[in-house]
Amino acid sequence: MDDLSTRRKLMVLVGLALGLFLAMADATIMSIATPELMYQLNTSIPNISWVMNGYNLVLTVLFLTMGKVADHYGRKLVFTTGLAVFTAASLGCAFSPTIYWLIGFRCVQAVGGAAIVPISLAILLGAFPQRQQGLSAGLFGAVSTFAAALGPVLGGVLIARGAWHWHFIHLHGTWQWIFLFNVPVGLVGLALALVLVPRRTHERATGRIDFAGVALVSAGLFCLTLALIQSNAWHWGSTLILALFAAAAVALGLFIFWELRSPNPLLDLRLFKRRAFSSAAVAIMTVDVAMMGTAFILVIYMVALMDFKELRAAAAIAVMPLASLVLTPLTGWTIDRIGPRWLAVTGAACSAAGLFALGHITLNSSLGSIMWRTALVGIGLGLSLPSLMASGMSALHDAVKGVGSGALNTARQLGFLLGVAILVAVFGITMQNAVHSAARQARTWVAQSPYLSIATRDSINSALAAADRINATADMTQIRQVAHPIGDIPQPADVNEALALLDLSNRMETLYIDKVAQAFRGPFYTAGFAALLAVIPGFLLPRRLPKHAAAAFI
């Protein structure tokens, strides 16, 4: 595509931005609507979890395939078709009569989203000349990072303002507004894309689509993603989870074997011989492990223990994408001048520092104290993600940028899922240790109190044993129950027992809350180490982006 004017490049960005925003925001937007959905649809937490899990599962499976389809049949065509499917499915979600209909329409939504995200990056990079690849990657990173992390905030606002309604629409609950919001925005985005995005955006790929490769990689990613999503619910060492990991290894191994011999591979694995591309893919995954897992754990901490309202917690999280949004265009401009390596390394280290700092927040921390820490994480993301995307995509020939973008976005999506799975697993271990430690100390106090009757001792010990059995990773209600373990106990027999019980209750309350709060430190530290891991592939990025488009593979 010819070098476009500045005005035309900005028009292409506007044409892509709304569709990209919707697809990325909808990956996380439902997290805030869980209580409302459970009440209105009369369903369980496992069913509700699939409203998000089904969406993320389909995205991960289809990113690579959609990128390849776009390389063959035209990126604008596939992007606009995907946005149309996404918008129509959003309307279906809004009027779903049961949880199963909602899950089904969310999966259809994700089919459209899988066509939007990787292809928008490929189109945007194609609209900018090689000397401005950093800037275009920065603009893409600004929109996508902002949307993904802003999802819960947007969901909270739409639910809170659900009382706003049109007289001709009668809804059973406020959660539907999350999906109805997508319809006009999606239609406007579709119109802008049809008008502003050029018809010919790239050199078309040749040959047939490798459908055997599509089947193998889809099966492998499906098993891997399902195992990650369900790892904590079904337990990491369970037969089913191990079988899914084994099936994923077999399918992906066969995919690699097939692709190395196919005359028209779905994903030319020689792409990974290019150090810039392979290093970017690894670093993107580790950075996103840190980002999404942290947002998930931090919201739980603020709402369950600090008694923050959902919107206040969302405001603390929103600083992260806002910092990234402000910084990423400047980062992209800088990449084109000094190269991606040091920006990626500095960003990963900055995010790690913010995550380690989050490990030291306390129950008395102010909103501002949390916000400067999340801002530090966001600054790191604003430096690292555009650098990684620009480096990875600039190593590719134009005809394979769609599938290359699909590969990088698959790595990013796996990072999202790994982040939640690993941090929840770490949280489960640290929480269990914290509860056991608190219970041992509390039982010692009960045994040492001379004024408690046998009935009172037995009642307290039973309550402590019940707290030991609670699965604190199930939901926020369970965490609150663990933090306040003593329930109904017999009435004190006399004044001495009443005073002793009051003192003991206060000490136990403080003990359990402190122990539970300390249990969150492990996940934050784990996320910090994940961010630090991105420093290693960051050093392997090129000092400068190539001045000319990458040569075709032979």
KOLKOLLO-891134 format. One record per residue (C-alpha): residue number from 0; chain; x, z, y. Coordinates in steps of 0.1 Angstrom, whole numbers. Layout:
REM KOLKOLLO-891134
DRENTOR pos unit     X     Z     Y
DRENTOR NUM    A     X     Z     Y
...
REM end
This chain:
REM KOLKOLLO-891134
DRENTOR pos unit     X     Z     Y
DRENTOR   0    A     0     0     0
DRENTOR   1    A    13    -9    35
DRENTOR   2    A    26    19    58
DRENTOR   3    A    -6    32    75
DRENTOR   4    A    -9    43   111
DRENTOR   5    A   -10    80   118
DRENTOR   6    A   -47    78   126
DRENTOR   7    A   -55    60    93
DRENTOR   8    A   -35    86    73
DRENTOR   9    A   -54   114    88
DRENTOR  10    A   -87    96    81
DRENTOR  11    A   -76    93    44
DRENTOR  12    A   -69   131    44
DRENTOR  13    A  -104   138    59
DRENTOR  14    A  -119   115    33
DRENTOR  15    A  -104   135     5
DRENTOR  16    A  -105   170    19
DRENTOR  17    A  -141   179    13
DRENTOR  18    A  -141   168   -24
DRENTOR  19    A  -108   186   -31
DRENTOR  20    A  -121   217   -14
DRENTOR  21    A  -152   219   -35
DRENTOR  22    A  -134   212   -68
DRENTOR  23    A  -108   239   -62
DRENTOR  24    A  -131   265   -46
DRENTOR  25    A  -156   263   -75
DRENTOR  26    A  -129   273  -100
DRENTOR  27    A  -130   309   -85
DRENTOR  28    A  -162   311   -64
DRENTOR  29    A  -184   326   -92
DRENTOR  30    A  -163   357   -96
DRENTOR  31    A  -181   375   -68
DRENTOR  32    A  -216   365   -81
DRENTOR  33    A  -213   382  -116
DRENTOR  34    A  -236   412  -109
DRENTOR  35    A  -263   390   -93
DRENTOR  36    A  -262   366  -122
DRENTOR  37    A  -264   393  -148
DRENTOR  38    A  -295   407  -131
DRENTOR  39    A  -313   375  -123
DRENTOR  40    A  -306   357  -156
DRENTOR  41    A  -308   389  -178
DRENTOR  42    A  -276   381  -196
DRENTOR  43    A  -243   398  -208
DRENTOR  44    A  -208   399  -194
DRENTOR  45    A  -194   376  -221
DRENTOR  46    A  -220   349  -213
DRENTOR  47    A  -214   353  -176
DRENTOR  48    A  -176   349  -181
DRENTOR  49    A  -183   314  -195
DRENTOR  50    A  -197   303  -162
DRENTOR  51    A  -161   304  -150
DRENTOR  52    A  -143   299  -183
DRENTOR  53    A  -162   267  -192
DRENTOR  54    A  -153   252  -158
DRENTOR  55    A  -116   260  -161
DRENTOR  56    A  -115   249  -198
DRENTOR  57    A  -129   214  -190
DRENTOR  58    A  -106   211  -160
DRENTOR  59    A   -75   218  -180
DRENTOR  60    A   -84   195  -208
DRENTOR  61    A   -93   165  -186
DRENTOR  62    A   -68   165  -157
DRENTOR  63    A   -42   144  -176
DRENTOR  64    A   -68   119  -189
DRENTOR  65    A   -85   114  -156
DRENTOR  66    A   -51   108  -139
DRENTOR  67    A   -44    80  -164
DRENTOR  68    A   -79    65  -161
DRENTOR  69    A   -74    64  -123
DRENTOR  70    A   -40    46  -127
DRENTOR  71    A   -57    19  -147
DRENTOR  72    A   -91    14  -131
DRENTOR  73    A   -85    24   -95
DRENTOR  74    A   -81    58   -79
DRENTOR  75    A  -108    55   -52
DRENTOR  76    A  -133    44   -79
DRENTOR  77    A  -125    74  -101
DRENTOR  78    A  -123    99   -72
DRENTOR  79    A  -157    89   -58
DRENTOR  80    A  -174    88   -92
DRENTOR  81    A  -160   123   -99
DRENTOR  82    A  -173   136   -66
DRENTOR  83    A  -207   121   -73
DRENTOR  84    A  -208   138  -107
DRENTOR  85    A  -197   171   -93
DRENTOR  86    A  -224   170   -66
DRENTOR  87    A  -252   161   -89
DRENTOR  88    A  -241   188  -114
DRENTOR  89    A  -241   213   -86
DRENTOR  90    A  -278   207   -80
DRENTOR  91    A  -284   211  -118
DRENTOR  92    A  -265   245  -116
DRENTOR  93    A  -287   257   -88
DRENTOR  94    A  -319   252  -107
DRENTOR  95    A  -307   262  -141
DRENTOR  96    A  -334   283  -158
DRENTOR  97    A  -311   301  -182
DRENTOR  98    A  -275   311  -185
DRENTOR  99    A  -269   284  -211
DRENTOR 100    A  -281   257  -188
DRENTOR 101    A  -259   270  -161
DRENTOR 102    A  -228   270  -184
DRENTOR 103    A  -237   234  -194
DRENTOR 104    A  -240   221  -159
DRENTOR 105    A  -207   240  -149
DRENTOR 106    A  -189   220  -176
DRENTOR 107    A  -204   187  -162
DRENTOR 108    A  -192   199  -128
DRENTOR 109    A  -157   203  -142
DRENTOR 110    A  -157   167  -155
DRENTOR 111    A  -162   156  -119
DRENTOR 112    A  -136   182  -106
DRENTOR 113    A  -110   169  -131
DRENTOR 114    A  -114   135  -115
DRENTOR 115    A  -111   148   -80
DRENTOR 116    A   -81   171   -79
DRENTOR 117    A   -52   151   -94
DRENTOR 118    A   -64   118   -80
DRENTOR 119    A   -67   131   -45
DRENTOR 120    A   -30   141   -46
DRENTOR 121    A   -20   106   -58
DRENTOR 122    A   -41    89   -32
DRENTOR 123    A   -28   111    -4
DRENTOR 124    A     8   105   -14
DRENTOR 125    A     2    68   -16
DRENTOR 126    A   -12    68    20
DRENTOR 127    A    21    83    34
DRENTOR 128    A    54    65    33
DRENTOR 129    A    83    79    12
DRENTOR 130    A    99    95    42
DRENTOR 131    A    67   116    47
DRENTOR 132    A    60   127    11
DRENTOR 133    A    68   163    20
DRENTOR 134    A    42   163    47
DRENTOR 135    A    15   147    25
DRENTOR 136    A    22   173    -2
DRENTOR 137    A    20   200    24
DRENTOR 138    A   -14   189    35
DRENTOR 139    A   -26   187    -1
DRENTOR 140    A   -12   222    -8
DRENTOR 141    A   -29   236    23
DRENTOR 142    A   -63   224    13
DRENTOR 143    A   -61   232   -24
DRENTOR 144    A   -45   266   -21
DRENTOR 145    A   -69   276     7
DRENTOR 146    A   -99   264   -14
DRENTOR 147    A   -89   281   -47
DRENTOR 148    A   -82   315   -31
DRENTOR 149    A  -111   313    -7
DRENTOR 150    A  -136   308   -35
DRENTOR 151    A  -146   344   -39
DRENTOR 152    A  -149   349    -1
DRENTOR 153    A  -172   319     2
DRENTOR 154    A  -192   331   -27
DRENTOR 155    A  -196   365   -11
DRENTOR 156    A  -207   350    22
DRENTOR 157    A  -233   327     6
DRENTOR 158    A  -247   355   -15
DRENTOR 159    A  -248   379    14
DRENTOR 160    A  -267   353    35
DRENTOR 161    A  -289   342     7
DRENTOR 162    A  -319   354    26
DRENTOR 163    A  -315   322    47
DRENTOR 164    A  -338   297    30
DRENTOR 165    A  -357   266    36
DRENTOR 166    A  -395   271    34
DRENTOR 167    A  -398   243     8
DRENTOR 168    A  -372   258   -16
DRENTOR 169    A  -382   289   -36
DRENTOR 170    A  -352   305   -54
DRENTOR 171    A  -353   334   -78
DRENTOR 172    A  -320   348   -66
DRENTOR 173    A  -292   344   -40
DRENTOR 174    A  -266   330   -64
DRENTOR 175    A  -281   296   -63
DRENTOR 176    A  -269   291   -28
DRENTOR 177    A  -234   289   -41
DRENTOR 178    A  -243   256   -57
DRENTOR 179    A  -268   243   -32
DRENTOR 180    A  -240   246    -6
DRENTOR 181    A  -221   220   -26
DRENTOR 182    A  -248   194   -24
DRENTOR 183    A  -247   185    13
DRENTOR 184    A  -210   191    15
DRENTOR 185    A  -204   168   -15
DRENTOR 186    A  -226   141    -1
DRENTOR 187    A  -208   141    32
DRENTOR 188    A  -174   141    13
DRENTOR 189    A  -186   112    -8
DRENTOR 190    A  -196    92    23
DRENTOR 191    A  -163    99    40
DRENTOR 192    A  -143    89     9
DRENTOR 193    A  -162    56     5
DRENTOR 194    A  -156    47    42
DRENTOR 195    A  -121    61    49
DRENTOR 196    A  -101    58    17
DRENTOR 197    A   -87    23    12
DRENTOR 198    A   -99     4   -19
DRENTOR 199    A   -64    -5   -31
DRENTOR 200    A   -43    27   -30
DRENTOR 201    A   -16    19   -56
DRENTOR 202    A     0    -5   -80
DRENTOR 203    A   -23    -6  -111
DRENTOR 204    A    -9     5  -145
DRENTOR 205    A    -8   -22  -172
DRENTOR 206    A   -17   -21  -209
DRENTOR 207    A   -45    -3  -227
DRENTOR 208    A   -54    34  -225
DRENTOR 209    A   -40    54  -254
DRENTOR 210    A   -72    69  -268
DRENTOR 211    A   -53    85  -297
DRENTOR 212    A   -31   103  -272
DRENTOR 213    A   -62   113  -253
DRENTOR 214    A   -78   128  -284
DRENTOR 215    A   -46   147  -294
DRENTOR 216    A   -38   161  -260
DRENTOR 217    A   -74   171  -254
DRENTOR 218    A   -77   189  -287
DRENTOR 219    A   -44   207  -281
DRENTOR 220    A   -52   217  -246
DRENTOR 221    A   -87   228  -256
DRENTOR 222    A   -73   252  -283
DRENTOR 223    A   -46   265  -260
DRENTOR 224    A   -69   271  -231
DRENTOR 225    A   -96   287  -253
DRENTOR 226    A   -70   310  -268
DRENTOR 227    A   -58   321  -233
DRENTOR 228    A   -93   326  -220
DRENTOR 229    A  -104   347  -250
DRENTOR 230    A   -71   364  -258
DRENTOR 231    A   -80   398  -244
DRENTOR 232    A  -117   397  -256
DRENTOR 233    A  -108   387  -291
DRENTOR 234    A   -73   405  -291
DRENTOR 235    A   -40   387  -290
DRENTOR 236    A   -31   394  -326
DRENTOR 237    A   -65   385  -341
DRENTOR 238    A   -68   358  -368
DRENTOR 239    A   -89   336  -345
DRENTOR 240    A   -65   337  -316
DRENTOR 241    A   -35   330  -338
DRENTOR 242    A   -54   301  -354
DRENTOR 243    A   -61   286  -320
DRENTOR 244    A   -25   289  -309
DRENTOR 245    A   -14   273  -342
DRENTOR 246    A   -39   245  -338
DRENTOR 247    A   -27   239  -303
DRENTOR 248    A     9   237  -315
DRENTOR 249    A     0   212  -342
DRENTOR 250    A   -21   190  -319
DRENTOR 251    A     4   190  -291
DRENTOR 252    A    32   184  -315
DRENTOR 253    A    14   154  -329
DRENTOR 254    A     7   143  -294
DRENTOR 255    A    45   143  -286
DRENTOR 256    A    53   125  -318
DRENTOR 257    A    26    98  -311
DRENTOR 258    A    35    94  -274
DRENTOR 259    A    72    88  -282
DRENTOR 260    A    62    58  -305
DRENTOR 261    A    32    45  -286
DRENTOR 262    A    37    12  -267
DRENTOR 263    A    12    23  -241
DRENTOR 264    A    15    61  -240
DRENTOR 265    A   -10    83  -222
DRENTOR 266    A    19   103  -207
DRENTOR 267    A    53    87  -208
DRENTOR 268    A    74   117  -219
DRENTOR 269    A   104   102  -203
DRENTOR 270    A    90   115  -171
DRENTOR 271    A   103   149  -181
DRENTOR 272    A   138   135  -182
DRENTOR 273    A   136   135  -145
DRENTOR 274    A   149   169  -135
DRENTOR 275    A   128   170  -103
DRENTOR 276    A    96   164  -122
DRENTOR 277    A   102   188  -151
DRENTOR 278    A   115   216  -129
DRENTOR 279    A    86   212  -105
DRENTOR 280    A    61   215  -134
DRENTOR 281    A    77   247  -148
DRENTOR 282    A    79   263  -114
DRENTOR 283    A    43   254  -105
DRENTOR 284    A    31   271  -136
DRENTOR 285    A    50   304  -130
DRENTOR 286    A    41   305   -93
DRENTOR 287    A     4   301  -102
DRENTOR 288    A     7   328  -129
DRENTOR 289    A    16   351  -100
DRENTOR 290    A   -10   339   -75
DRENTOR 291    A   -43   339   -95
DRENTOR 292    A   -36   369  -117
DRENTOR 293    A   -28   389   -86
DRENTOR 294    A   -60   380   -68
DRENTOR 295    A   -80   390   -98
DRENTOR 296    A   -63   424  -103
DRENTOR 297    A   -62   432   -66
DRENTOR 298    A  -100   427   -62
DRENTOR 299    A  -106   451   -91
DRENTOR 300    A   -84   477   -76
DRENTOR 301    A  -100   476   -41
DRENTOR 302    A  -136   475   -53
DRENTOR 303    A  -134   499   -83
DRENTOR 304    A  -110   525   -69
DRENTOR 305    A  -109   522   -31
DRENTOR 306    A  -147   516   -29
DRENTOR 307    A  -142   485    -8
DRENTOR 308    A  -173   463    -4
DRENTOR 309    A  -169   429   -20
DRENTOR 310    A  -166   411    14
DRENTOR 311    A  -140   436    27
DRENTOR 312    A  -120   431    -5
DRENTOR 313    A  -124   393    -1
DRENTOR 314    A  -111   396    35
DRENTOR 315    A   -79   412    22
DRENTOR 316    A   -74   384    -4
DRENTOR 317    A   -83   357    22
DRENTOR 318    A   -51   365    41
DRENTOR 319    A   -31   349    13
DRENTOR 320    A   -46   314    15
DRENTOR 321    A   -48   316    53
DRENTOR 322    A   -11   323    55
DRENTOR 323    A    -5   294    32
DRENTOR 324    A   -28   272    51
DRENTOR 325    A   -10   278    84
DRENTOR 326    A    24   273    68
DRENTOR 327    A    21   244    44
DRENTOR 328    A    19   215    69
DRENTOR 329    A    50   228    86
DRENTOR 330    A    67   232    53
DRENTOR 331    A    58   196    44
DRENTOR 332    A    73   184    77
DRENTOR 333    A   105   205    70
DRENTOR 334    A   108   192    34
DRENTOR 335    A   112   156    47
DRENTOR 336    A   141   168    69
DRENTOR 337    A   161   194    48
DRENTOR 338    A   148   188    13
DRENTOR 339    A   127   209   -11
DRENTOR 340    A   152   231   -29
DRENTOR 341    A   158   260    -6
DRENTOR 342    A   122   261     6
DRENTOR 343    A   110   264   -30
DRENTOR 344    A   135   291   -38
DRENTOR 345    A   128   311    -6
DRENTOR 346    A    90   308   -12
DRENTOR 347    A    92   321   -47
DRENTOR 348    A   114   351   -36
DRENTOR 349    A    90   358    -7
DRENTOR 350    A    60   358   -30
DRENTOR 351    A    78   381   -54
DRENTOR 352    A    86   405   -26
DRENTOR 353    A    49   406   -16
DRENTOR 354    A    38   413   -52
DRENTOR 355    A    63   441   -57
DRENTOR 356    A    50   456   -24
DRENTOR 357    A    14   454   -37
DRENTOR 358    A    25   475   -66
DRENTOR 359    A    31   503   -41
DRENTOR 360    A    -3   504   -24
DRENTOR 361    A   -22   537   -28
DRENTOR 362    A   -58   548   -28
DRENTOR 363    A   -54   557     9
DRENTOR 364    A   -38   524    19
DRENTOR 365    A   -55   508    49
DRENTOR 366    A   -69   473    49
DRENTOR 367    A   -41   462    72
DRENTOR 368    A   -15   477    48
DRENTOR 369    A   -29   455    20
DRENTOR 370    A   -32   424    43
DRENTOR 371    A     5   423    52
DRENTOR 372    A    14   423    16
DRENTOR 373    A   -10   395     6
DRENTOR 374    A     2   376    37
DRENTOR 375    A    37   378    24
DRENTOR 376    A    26   364    -9
DRENTOR 377    A     7   336     9
DRENTOR 378    A    38   328    30
DRENTOR 379    A    58   324    -2
DRENTOR 380    A    31   301   -16
DRENTOR 381    A    31   280    16
DRENTOR 382    A    68   275    12
DRENTOR 383    A    70   269   -25
DRENTOR 384    A    40   249   -36
DRENTOR 385    A    44   219   -12
DRENTOR 386    A    81   218   -21
DRENTOR 387    A    74   217   -58
DRENTOR 388    A    46   191   -55
DRENTOR 389    A    66   168   -32
DRENTOR 390    A    97   170   -54
DRENTOR 391    A    77   163   -86
DRENTOR 392    A    56   135   -73
DRENTOR 393    A    85   117   -54
DRENTOR 394    A   103   113   -87
DRENTOR 395    A    75    90  -101
DRENTOR 396    A    69    53   -98
DRENTOR 397    A    36    45   -80
DRENTOR 398    A    19    31  -111
DRENTOR 399    A    21    65  -129
DRENTOR 400    A    15    89  -100
DRENTOR 401    A   -21    95  -112
DRENTOR 402    A   -11   107  -146
DRENTOR 403    A    19   125  -132
DRENTOR 404    A    -4   144  -108
DRENTOR 405    A   -26   151  -138
DRENTOR 406    A     4   166  -156
DRENTOR 407    A    14   188  -126
DRENTOR 408    A   -22   200  -121
DRENTOR 409    A   -25   207  -158
DRENTOR 410    A     6   229  -155
DRENTOR 411    A   -10   246  -125
DRENTOR 412    A   -43   252  -142
DRENTOR 413    A   -25   267  -173
DRENTOR 414    A    -7   289  -148
DRENTOR 415    A   -40   301  -135
DRENTOR 416    A   -52   309  -170
DRENTOR 417    A   -19   325  -181
DRENTOR 418    A   -19   347  -150
DRENTOR 419    A   -53   362  -157
DRENTOR 420    A   -46   365  -195
DRENTOR 421    A   -12   381  -192
DRENTOR 422    A   -20   404  -163
DRENTOR 423    A   -52   416  -179
DRENTOR 424    A   -33   422  -211
DRENTOR 425    A    -6   442  -192
DRENTOR 426    A   -34   461  -174
DRENTOR 427    A   -50   470  -207
DRENTOR 428    A   -18   485  -220
DRENTOR 429    A    -9   504  -188
DRENTOR 430    A   -45   516  -184
DRENTOR 431    A   -46   529  -220
DRENTOR 432    A   -13   547  -215
DRENTOR 433    A   -26   562  -182
DRENTOR 434    A   -59   575  -198
DRENTOR 435    A   -41   590  -228
DRENTOR 436    A   -16   607  -205
DRENTOR 437    A   -43   621  -182
DRENTOR 438    A   -63   632  -213
DRENTOR 439    A   -33   652  -227
DRENTOR 440    A   -28   670  -193
DRENTOR 441    A   -66   676  -189
DRENTOR 442    A   -69   692  -224
DRENTOR 443    A   -39   715  -217
DRENTOR 444    A   -57   727  -186
DRENTOR 445    A   -89   733  -205
DRENTOR 446    A   -71   753  -232
DRENTOR 447    A   -53   774  -205
DRENTOR 448    A   -84   783  -186
DRENTOR 449    A   -95   818  -196
DRENTOR 450    A  -130   818  -181
DRENTOR 451    A  -145   788  -199
DRENTOR 452    A  -170   793  -227
DRENTOR 453    A  -166   776  -261
DRENTOR 454    A  -196   753  -253
DRENTOR 455    A  -181   743  -220
DRENTOR 456    A  -147   736  -235
DRENTOR 457    A  -163   715  -263
DRENTOR 458    A  -184   695  -237
DRENTOR 459    A  -154   688  -215
DRENTOR 460    A  -132   677  -245
DRENTOR 461    A  -160   655  -258
DRENTOR 462    A  -162   638  -223
DRENTOR 463    A  -124   633  -223
DRENTOR 464    A  -126   618  -258
DRENTOR 465    A  -153   594  -246
DRENTOR 466    A  -132   583  -217
DRENTOR 467    A  -103   576  -241
DRENTOR 468    A  -126   551  -259
DRENTOR 469    A  -137   532  -228
DRENTOR 470    A  -124   496  -225
DRENTOR 471    A  -114   497  -189
DRENTOR 472    A  -107   460  -188
DRENTOR 473    A  -143   451  -195
DRENTOR 474    A  -156   454  -160
DRENTOR 475    A  -154   475  -128
DRENTOR 476    A  -181   500  -140
DRENTOR 477    A  -159   509  -169
DRENTOR 478    A  -129   516  -146
DRENTOR 479    A  -150   538  -125
DRENTOR 480    A  -162   558  -156
DRENTOR 481    A  -126   563  -166
DRENTOR 482    A  -116   575  -132
DRENTOR 483    A  -145   600  -132
DRENTOR 484    A  -145   612  -169
DRENTOR 485    A  -165   644  -168
DRENTOR 486    A  -202   639  -172
DRENTOR 487    A  -230   664  -178
DRENTOR 488    A  -218   698  -190
DRENTOR 489    A  -237   731  -198
DRENTOR 490    A  -245   753  -168
DRENTOR 491    A  -218   780  -162
DRENTOR 492    A  -226   814  -177
DRENTOR 493    A  -213   834  -148
DRENTOR 494    A  -196   831  -114
DRENTOR 495    A  -161   832  -129
DRENTOR 496    A  -168   803  -152
DRENTOR 497    A  -185   784  -123
DRENTOR 498    A  -154   788  -101
DRENTOR 499    A  -131   779  -129
DRENTOR 500    A  -151   748  -138
DRENTOR 501    A  -152   737  -102
DRENTOR 502    A  -114   740   -98
DRENTOR 503    A  -109   722  -132
DRENTOR 504    A  -133   694  -123
DRENTOR 505    A  -115   688   -90
DRENTOR 506    A   -81   687  -106
DRENTOR 507    A   -92   664  -134
DRENTOR 508    A  -108   641  -109
DRENTOR 509    A   -76   638   -89
DRENTOR 510    A   -55   635  -121
DRENTOR 511    A   -75   606  -136
DRENTOR 512    A   -79   587  -103
DRENTOR 513    A   -41   589   -97
DRENTOR 514    A   -33   578  -133
DRENTOR 515    A   -57   549  -132
DRENTOR 516    A   -43   538   -98
DRENTOR 517    A    -8   539  -112
DRENTOR 518    A   -19   517  -141
DRENTOR 519    A   -23   488  -116
DRENTOR 520    A    14   489  -108
DRENTOR 521    A    24   472  -141
DRENTOR 522    A     3   440  -135
DRENTOR 523    A    16   436   -99
DRENTOR 524    A    52   440  -111
DRENTOR 525    A    46   415  -139
DRENTOR 526    A    33   390  -113
DRENTOR 527    A    63   397   -92
DRENTOR 528    A    87   388  -121
DRENTOR 529    A    67   357  -128
DRENTOR 530    A    72   346   -92
DRENTOR 531    A   109   353   -94
DRENTOR 532    A   111   331  -125
DRENTOR 533    A   102   301  -103
DRENTOR 534    A   135   306   -85
DRENTOR 535    A   154   292  -115
DRENTOR 536    A   137   258  -117
DRENTOR 537    A   136   259   -79
DRENTOR 538    A   174   257   -78
DRENTOR 539    A   172   225  -100
DRENTOR 540    A   152   206   -75
DRENTOR 541    A   170   179   -55
DRENTOR 542    A   186   187   -22
DRENTOR 543    A   167   158    -6
DRENTOR 544    A   137   137   -15
DRENTOR 545    A   145   101   -24
DRENTOR 546    A   142    77     6
DRENTOR 547    A   127    50   -16
DRENTOR 548    A   100    51   -42
DRENTOR 549    A   112    60   -77
DRENTOR 550    A   121    31   -99
DRENTOR 551    A    99    22  -128
DRENTOR 552    A   107    35  -162
DRENTOR 553    A   122     9  -185
REM end
